[in-house]
Every structure is written in C-alpha cells, then in structure tokens.
Amino acid sequence: MTPRTGIDVLRSTHKYVASMLPDEWEVRLWDGEGEFNRPFARVAKVGPMLARHRPGIVETHPNTFVLWEELADAPGAPLSRVKSYGSTFDAIHPRTVRRLLGASKRRTPWLIQLYGQSETGPVAFQWFTRRSAARADGRRVGIGIPGFTRVRVTGPDGRPTAHGTPGRIEARTRGRILTYLGMQDRYDRQLTDGWWEMGDMGYRSRLGALYLIDREIDQIDSVHSNLEVEDTLMDRLEELREVVIVPGADREPVPVVCVRGERPLDPERWREATADLPAMAEPRQWRFEELPMTATWKVKRVEITRMLAEGARATVLSFPRYQETVAGTTIGQFLAGTLPVAVTPEAAAVLYALDGTNGKELWSSGSQVTSFAHNGALSIANGRIYFTTYDNTLYCFGIPMEH
C-alpha cells in the first residue's frame, strides 16, 4: 500500500460488539492503511479532528450521523474526502444520508446501511449513492446478506406473511449470540427453529426488500409508523436536530422535538409540516441533552413515555418527625415520595424534604440544581441523597436535621 498522511478510516463504534462494517469490507472499499478508533464526540470536537485527518471511510451509529449533519458545511470541509460511510445498527434518516453524501467531494461516494442488533450482528444491508439517496425510502433497510443471513416477516401464527403484510421481523444468522448469561428462558423465547425474533415490526416487498415499521413495543394504534412520521418531519423541518414520536399517557402520539441551537420551535412551521400527518399532541420541546439515551446515543423511547406519563414531577423526600440513632449519629428515616406539582422537562429539578406528619416543607435545594432529573434516579446512602441529572451531573445533598 502507498503510505498516506493522516488516517483513512474513522470508526466511532464499539469495535467488537456494535461495529457492523466487517474489516474485509473496509479493505475492499478503500486501499488506505490508517485506521483511527474514536469514541463518540460532539461536533465541536470531532469536526476539527476530521478536518485535520480527512478520513476516506467513516463508520459510526446513525444517531451520531444525525448530529454530524452540521459538518456538511463546516469550516475546513471535514467530510470532503470521505469515500464511504458505514451506518450501523438501525435505519438512518434520508435527510442525513443526503447531507453526508453531499458533503463529500468524491466523485461517487456511498453510504452503507446495516440493520441488526448486538445479539445478531448485521442481518440486512443496503447502500446509497447521491442519486439513490434523493429518492430513498427511510423505512427500507435492505436485504439479507447473501451467504450469511436470511430475514423473514411472520404473523401471529408464526408463519411468514404475504408480501406487503406487516408482521414480526425474524432473522437467521450464524452471528447470533449463544445465550443471555443467566437468562436462558428469555433467550429461548426469542428463538424459534433457528429464527431470532428481532423485536421489530416490518414487511417485505415482492422483490424481497425488508421495510422497518417500528419497534413492536413502541407502536401506536393511530400511527402506521412512528419512524416514517419522524423521517417526514426531519425532511420538512431542517432546524430539527431530533424528533421522537412516543405514546403519551392515553396512548396518543406525542412528538418530542429538539431544535438546533436550542431555538424555540416555530409553531406555524410545525403546523404546516404536520398538516397531512396523523393527529398528534402538541410538540414537547426538550434540550437534546435531556433525552435519555443508550451508550450508542439511541433514544430510550420507553423512558420518555414513562417520563411523560408521570408528568415529570419534582422529586421529594419526606420523613417522619421521630428519629433514630445509628452509630451515635441522629438521622431521619427517609421515605421517597412525589410532589403533586407538575414541571416541564425544561425546568430544573428541585429536591424537597417534607415533614412526614403534615407535609410541611422543611428544606429544598432551591436553584442549586441546574438541569432536569427523574425521581427514579434518586438514591439514599450514608445519610445523604444522591441523584444524576440529564446533563450528567451527580448531585449529593445532606439534609439539615434537628438534633
């Protein structure tokens, strides 16, 4: 190989678990020799690094690529030398694909999308060029990998469905895990005659292409596909950094949106963008950092639903007036509770201590906490209260007590 300055491969995934772009594919796609493994980084940090090294292959998770859309026209043209993008795990927004490919100065750049999960590795794939991305359907996740994987869609009776009929997505692959450690029953429930249940709903076209509708657990009766609605909104509202449709307290579709630069969402633009979409509740605008996410920056939809259902109520600790002594130190017996005052996710959390006999406020943290926190994050140990906010700050309070 001819030596080059800088790096040719940027991988921002878990190499041996989450990474789904096989090394031999990288060798065939590009004749460079450098590889740079890097964890997730924000645009402000990763942009200059990419501009400095100008990799020819970039692999990361689709949710990270959404954030990296801003690099398409960033100073220094950090994506100008990219020949191939590798998107792992999930479907990727068509808008993101178009912006990434448009940022490359290469004559024929492409993006490889791999669909799968940690338990199976990749089970389906497809690729985009600039031309195909212009008319891409974000719900199409490709076909099985010839010689390695097969995919099918089954109905409630466990039999394959007809073309175009929705059902559960299943995969047969040699890359499947052998068990869940200590949870063999759970493993067995997902496996039927060698077919692994992916937990997603979808359908297959007459030509065998697989289309992803939604996670089964995330489905809402009044919306055919939450993911399709999200793709549409991302296309129509370029200011959106992220949009997630989740079921509300009454199973109504609730859009949670994040806007670039944390600017207020324009209500008129929102009404125009959603005029022909299924009826939804009013959008809830959150800061991007407040979205609960996995280690791969995948939004935890179930957690958002739980937060909405609980009204994001402020966290409270109440304790009775009687006291007990442990190791010579007087402490209160703390009981977890909730304050019946709803706050929005944009509000900062407040920790309260109440008199357990009459509910009178004895103490509060006031304005000391600067971000949103969920009451499920509360822990008590060694006479102190601990909780983590959604900006990843750990707080520790010792409640003043009468001796």
C-alpha positions as CSV (number, residue, x, y, z in Angstrom):
1,M,0.0,0.0,0.0
2,T,1.1,3.6,-0.7
3,P,1.7,5.5,2.6
4,R,-0.6,8.5,3.2
5,T,-0.6,11.3,5.6
6,G,-3.3,11.2,8.3
7,I,-5.9,8.4,8.6
8,D,-8.2,6.7,6.1
9,V,-10.7,5.0,8.5
10,L,-12.6,6.7,11.3
11,R,-14.6,4.3,13.4
12,S,-16.7,5.6,16.2
13,T,-18.4,2.4,17.3
14,H,-17.9,-0.4,19.8
15,K,-15.4,-2.4,17.7
16,Y,-16.2,-6.0,18.6
17,V,-19.9,-5.6,19.5
18,A,-21.6,-2.8,17.9
19,S,-19.4,-2.3,14.9
20,M,-21.1,-4.0,11.9
21,L,-18.9,-3.0,9.0
22,P,-16.6,-6.0,8.5
23,D,-12.9,-5.2,8.3
24,E,-12.6,-7.1,5.0
25,W,-15.3,-4.8,3.5
26,E,-13.2,-1.8,4.5
27,V,-10.1,-3.3,2.8
28,R,-12.1,-3.8,-0.4
29,L,-13.7,-0.3,-0.3
30,W,-10.5,1.6,0.3
31,D,-6.8,1.0,-0.2
32,G,-5.6,3.1,2.6
33,E,-3.8,1.8,5.6
34,G,-4.7,4.1,8.5
35,E,-7.5,3.4,11.0
36,F,-8.5,5.6,13.9
37,N,-10.8,4.2,16.5
38,R,-12.5,7.1,18.4
39,P,-15.4,7.1,20.8
40,F,-18.4,9.4,20.4
41,A,-17.6,13.1,20.2
42,R,-19.6,16.2,19.8
43,V,-19.5,18.2,16.6
44,A,-17.3,20.9,18.2
45,K,-14.6,18.4,18.9
46,V,-14.9,15.8,16.1
47,G,-15.2,18.5,13.4
48,P,-11.6,19.8,13.7
49,M,-10.3,16.3,14.1
50,L,-11.9,15.2,10.8
51,A,-10.8,18.3,9.1
52,R,-7.2,17.6,10.2
53,H,-7.1,13.9,9.3
54,R,-9.7,13.8,6.4
55,P,-10.6,10.0,6.6
56,G,-11.7,8.2,3.5
57,I,-14.1,5.8,5.4
58,V,-16.2,6.9,8.4
59,E,-18.2,4.4,10.4
60,T,-20.5,5.3,13.3
61,H,-24.1,4.9,14.6
62,P,-27.0,6.6,12.7
63,N,-27.8,8.8,15.7
64,T,-24.3,10.1,15.6
65,F,-24.5,10.8,11.9
66,V,-27.6,12.9,12.6
67,L,-25.5,15.1,14.9
68,W,-22.7,15.2,12.3
69,E,-25.0,16.7,9.6
70,E,-23.7,20.0,10.8
71,L,-20.3,19.0,9.5
72,A,-21.6,19.0,5.9
73,D,-20.9,22.7,5.5
74,A,-18.5,23.2,8.5
75,P,-15.2,25.1,8.1
76,G,-12.4,23.1,6.7
77,A,-14.7,20.7,4.8
78,P,-14.1,17.8,7.3
79,L,-16.1,15.3,5.2
80,S,-14.8,16.3,1.8
81,R,-12.5,13.2,1.4
82,V,-15.0,10.6,2.6
83,K,-15.5,7.8,0.0
84,S,-17.7,5.5,2.1
85,Y,-19.9,6.0,5.2
86,G,-20.8,2.9,7.3
87,S,-24.0,3.3,9.4
88,T,-24.6,0.5,12.0
89,F,-27.5,-0.9,14.0
90,D,-30.5,0.9,12.6
91,A,-32.2,2.8,9.8
92,I,-30.9,6.3,9.1
93,H,-32.9,9.4,8.2
94,P,-32.9,10.0,4.4
95,R,-32.1,13.7,5.1
96,T,-28.9,12.7,7.0
97,V,-27.8,10.4,4.1
98,R,-28.3,13.2,1.6
99,R,-26.3,15.7,3.6
100,L,-23.5,13.4,4.3
101,L,-23.1,12.3,0.7
102,G,-23.4,15.9,-0.5
103,A,-20.6,16.9,1.8
104,S,-18.1,14.6,0.1
105,K,-16.0,16.0,-2.9
106,R,-15.5,12.5,-4.1
107,R,-17.0,11.6,-7.5
108,T,-19.0,8.6,-6.3
109,P,-19.3,8.5,-2.5
110,W,-21.7,6.0,-1.0
111,L,-23.2,5.1,2.4
112,I,-23.7,1.5,3.6
113,Q,-26.5,1.0,6.0
114,L,-26.6,-2.1,8.1
115,Y,-29.6,-3.3,10.0
116,G,-29.2,-5.6,13.0
117,Q,-28.6,-5.7,16.8
118,S,-25.9,-6.7,19.2
119,E,-27.4,-10.2,19.5
120,T,-27.2,-10.9,15.8
121,G,-24.7,-8.6,14.2
122,P,-25.9,-7.3,10.8
123,V,-28.8,-9.2,9.2
124,A,-29.7,-6.8,6.3
125,F,-27.9,-4.2,4.3
126,Q,-28.3,-1.6,1.5
127,W,-26.2,1.2,0.1
128,F,-27.0,4.7,-1.1
129,T,-25.4,6.9,-3.7
130,R,-26.2,10.5,-4.3
131,R,-28.7,9.5,-6.9
132,S,-30.5,6.8,-4.9
133,A,-30.5,8.9,-1.7
134,A,-32.5,11.6,-3.5
135,R,-35.5,9.2,-3.7
136,A,-34.7,6.9,-0.7
137,D,-37.5,5.4,1.5
138,G,-36.2,5.7,5.0
139,R,-38.2,2.6,6.0
140,R,-36.3,0.3,3.6
141,V,-33.4,-1.4,5.4
142,G,-32.3,-3.7,2.5
143,I,-32.0,-7.4,2.0
144,G,-30.3,-10.3,3.8
145,I,-26.6,-10.6,3.4
146,P,-26.1,-13.4,0.7
147,G,-24.5,-16.5,2.1
148,F,-24.6,-15.1,5.7
149,T,-28.2,-14.1,6.8
150,R,-31.8,-14.6,5.9
151,V,-34.7,-12.4,7.0
152,R,-38.5,-13.0,7.1
153,V,-41.6,-11.5,8.5
154,T,-44.1,-13.6,10.4
155,G,-47.7,-13.2,11.6
156,P,-49.3,-14.1,14.9
157,D,-49.4,-17.7,13.9
158,G,-45.7,-17.8,13.4
159,R,-45.9,-18.3,9.6
160,P,-44.4,-16.0,7.0
161,T,-46.7,-13.2,5.9
162,A,-47.6,-12.3,2.4
163,H,-45.6,-9.6,0.6
164,G,-46.6,-6.2,2.0
165,T,-48.3,-7.6,5.1
166,P,-46.8,-6.3,8.4
167,G,-45.5,-8.7,11.0
168,R,-42.6,-9.5,13.3
169,I,-39.2,-9.4,11.8
170,E,-37.1,-12.5,12.3
171,A,-33.6,-13.4,11.2
172,R,-31.5,-16.5,10.7
173,T,-27.8,-15.8,11.1
174,R,-24.6,-17.6,12.1
175,G,-23.6,-14.4,14.0
176,R,-26.3,-15.0,16.7
177,I,-25.3,-15.0,20.3
178,L,-25.3,-18.3,22.1
179,T,-27.3,-17.2,25.2
180,Y,-28.2,-14.4,27.6
181,L,-26.0,-15.0,30.6
182,G,-28.2,-16.2,33.4
183,M,-31.4,-15.7,31.3
184,Q,-31.7,-18.8,29.2
185,D,-35.5,-18.6,29.3
186,R,-35.5,-15.2,27.8
187,Y,-33.1,-16.4,25.1
188,D,-35.3,-19.4,24.3
189,R,-38.4,-17.2,23.9
190,Q,-36.8,-15.2,21.1
191,L,-35.6,-18.2,19.2
192,T,-37.8,-20.5,17.1
193,D,-36.3,-23.2,14.9
194,G,-33.2,-21.1,14.4
195,W,-35.1,-17.9,13.7
196,W,-34.4,-15.0,16.0
197,E,-37.1,-12.5,16.8
198,M,-35.7,-9.0,16.4
199,G,-38.4,-7.2,18.3
200,D,-39.3,-5.0,15.3
201,M,-42.3,-4.8,13.1
202,G,-42.0,-4.6,9.3
203,Y,-42.9,-6.2,6.0
204,R,-41.2,-7.5,2.8
205,S,-41.7,-6.2,-0.7
206,R,-42.3,-8.5,-3.7
207,L,-38.6,-8.3,-4.5
208,G,-37.6,-9.3,-1.0
209,A,-36.6,-6.0,0.4
210,L,-37.2,-5.6,4.1
211,Y,-39.0,-2.5,5.4
212,L,-38.9,-1.5,9.1
213,I,-42.1,0.0,10.6
214,D,-41.4,0.3,14.3
215,R,-40.2,-1.4,17.4
216,E,-43.1,-3.6,18.5
217,I,-43.1,-2.1,22.0
218,D,-43.3,1.5,20.5
219,Q,-46.3,1.1,18.2
220,I,-49.2,3.5,18.5
221,D,-52.6,2.4,17.1
222,S,-53.3,5.7,15.4
223,V,-50.0,5.9,13.6
224,H,-48.9,3.4,11.0
225,S,-45.2,4.1,11.6
226,N,-43.7,6.5,14.1
227,L,-40.4,6.2,12.3
228,E,-41.9,7.2,9.0
229,V,-43.5,10.3,10.6
230,E,-40.2,11.2,12.1
231,D,-38.4,10.8,8.7
232,T,-41.0,13.1,7.2
233,L,-40.7,15.8,9.9
234,M,-36.9,15.7,9.6
235,D,-37.2,16.3,5.9
236,R,-39.6,19.2,6.2
237,L,-38.1,20.9,9.2
238,E,-34.3,21.3,8.6
239,E,-34.0,23.0,12.0
240,L,-34.9,19.8,13.9
241,R,-31.9,18.1,15.5
242,E,-34.1,15.2,16.6
243,V,-37.8,14.2,16.7
244,V,-39.2,11.2,18.6
245,I,-42.9,10.1,18.5
246,V,-43.9,8.3,21.6
247,P,-47.2,7.2,23.2
248,G,-48.5,9.6,25.8
249,A,-50.4,8.8,29.0
250,D,-53.6,7.9,27.0
251,R,-51.6,6.3,24.1
252,E,-51.9,9.4,22.0
253,P,-48.8,10.2,19.8
254,V,-46.7,12.8,21.4
255,P,-43.8,14.4,19.4
256,V,-40.7,15.3,21.4
257,V,-38.5,17.6,19.4
258,C,-35.0,19.1,19.8
259,V,-34.1,22.2,17.7
260,R,-30.6,23.1,16.6
261,G,-29.2,25.9,18.7
262,E,-32.0,25.3,21.2
263,R,-34.1,27.9,19.4
264,P,-37.8,27.9,20.1
265,L,-39.8,25.7,17.7
266,D,-41.8,27.8,15.2
267,P,-45.4,26.8,15.8
268,E,-46.5,27.9,12.3
269,R,-43.9,25.9,10.6
270,W,-44.8,22.9,12.8
271,R,-48.5,23.2,11.8
272,E,-47.6,23.4,8.1
273,A,-45.3,20.4,8.4
274,T,-47.8,18.2,10.2
275,A,-51.0,19.2,8.3
276,D,-51.2,15.9,6.3
277,L,-49.8,13.7,9.1
278,P,-51.7,11.7,11.7
279,A,-53.2,13.8,14.5
280,M,-50.7,14.3,17.3
281,A,-50.5,16.0,20.6
282,E,-48.8,19.4,20.8
283,P,-45.0,19.0,20.5
284,R,-42.8,18.9,23.6
285,Q,-39.6,20.8,23.0
286,W,-36.6,19.4,25.1
287,R,-33.0,20.2,25.0
288,F,-31.1,17.5,23.2
289,E,-29.0,16.7,26.3
290,E,-32.2,15.9,28.2
291,L,-33.2,13.0,26.0
292,P,-32.5,9.7,27.8
293,M,-30.2,7.7,25.5
294,T,-28.3,4.4,25.4
295,A,-24.5,4.1,25.1
296,T,-24.9,4.4,21.3
297,W,-27.0,7.6,21.5
298,K,-30.2,5.7,20.6
299,V,-33.1,7.5,22.2
300,K,-34.8,5.5,25.0
301,R,-38.4,5.8,23.9
302,V,-39.9,3.8,26.7
303,E,-38.2,6.0,29.2
304,I,-39.6,9.2,27.5
305,T,-43.1,7.6,27.7
306,R,-42.6,6.9,31.4
307,M,-41.4,10.5,32.0
308,L,-44.5,11.9,30.2
309,A,-46.9,9.6,32.0
310,E,-45.5,10.6,35.4
311,G,-45.8,14.3,34.4
312,A,-42.1,14.8,35.1
313,R,-43.0,15.7,38.7
314,A,-40.4,17.2,41.0
315,T,-38.6,14.8,43.3
316,V,-39.4,14.9,47.0
317,L,-38.1,13.2,50.2
318,S,-40.4,13.1,53.2
319,F,-39.5,11.8,56.6
320,P,-41.4,11.5,59.9
321,R,-40.6,13.5,63.0
322,Y,-39.4,10.6,65.0
323,Q,-35.6,9.9,64.9
324,E,-33.4,7.0,65.4
325,T,-29.7,6.8,66.2
326,V,-27.2,4.8,64.2
327,A,-23.6,4.6,65.3
328,G,-24.2,7.6,67.6
329,T,-25.5,9.8,64.8
330,T,-29.1,11.1,64.7
331,I,-30.7,10.7,61.3
332,G,-34.2,10.7,59.9
333,Q,-35.9,7.8,58.3
334,F,-36.3,8.9,54.7
335,L,-39.3,7.9,52.6
336,A,-39.4,8.6,48.9
337,G,-42.5,10.4,47.5
338,T,-43.6,12.8,44.8
339,L,-44.7,16.4,45.0
340,P,-48.1,16.9,43.2
341,V,-46.8,19.9,41.2
342,A,-46.0,19.2,37.6
343,V,-43.0,20.8,35.9
344,T,-41.8,20.7,32.3
345,P,-38.7,18.8,31.3
346,E,-37.1,22.2,30.6
347,A,-37.3,23.1,34.3
348,A,-34.5,22.3,36.7
349,A,-35.1,19.7,39.4
350,V,-35.7,20.7,43.0
351,L,-35.1,18.4,45.9
352,Y,-37.6,18.8,48.8
353,A,-37.6,17.5,52.4
354,L,-41.1,17.4,53.9
355,D,-42.5,16.8,57.4
356,G,-44.0,13.3,57.2
357,T,-46.8,14.2,59.6
358,N,-48.3,17.3,57.9
359,G,-46.4,17.6,54.5
360,K,-44.9,20.9,55.5
361,E,-41.8,21.9,53.6
362,L,-38.7,21.7,55.8
363,W,-36.0,22.3,53.2
364,S,-35.4,22.5,49.5
365,S,-32.4,22.6,47.2
366,G,-33.7,25.8,45.6
367,S,-31.9,26.8,42.5
368,Q,-28.8,24.7,43.2
369,V,-29.7,22.0,40.6
370,T,-29.4,23.3,37.0
371,S,-31.0,20.5,34.9
372,F,-33.9,18.1,34.7
373,A,-33.9,14.9,36.8
374,H,-36.2,12.0,37.1
375,N,-37.4,10.8,40.5
376,G,-36.3,7.3,39.6
377,A,-32.7,8.4,39.7
378,L,-32.8,9.1,43.5
379,S,-30.6,7.1,45.9
380,I,-30.0,7.4,49.6
381,A,-26.9,6.2,51.4
382,N,-24.8,7.2,54.4
383,G,-27.3,9.9,55.4
384,R,-27.0,11.6,52.0
385,I,-29.2,11.8,48.9
386,Y,-27.7,11.3,45.5
387,F,-29.2,11.7,42.0
388,T,-28.0,12.4,38.5
389,T,-29.4,15.0,36.2
390,Y,-29.8,14.7,32.4
391,D,-26.7,16.8,31.8
392,N,-24.7,14.0,33.5
393,T,-24.1,15.9,36.8
394,L,-24.1,13.9,40.0
395,Y,-25.6,15.8,43.0
396,C,-25.1,14.9,46.7
397,F,-27.2,16.5,49.4
398,G,-27.2,16.1,53.2
399,I,-30.5,17.3,54.6
400,P,-30.2,19.6,57.7
401,M,-31.8,17.8,60.6
402,E,-32.9,18.8,64.1
403,H,-30.8,17.1,66.8
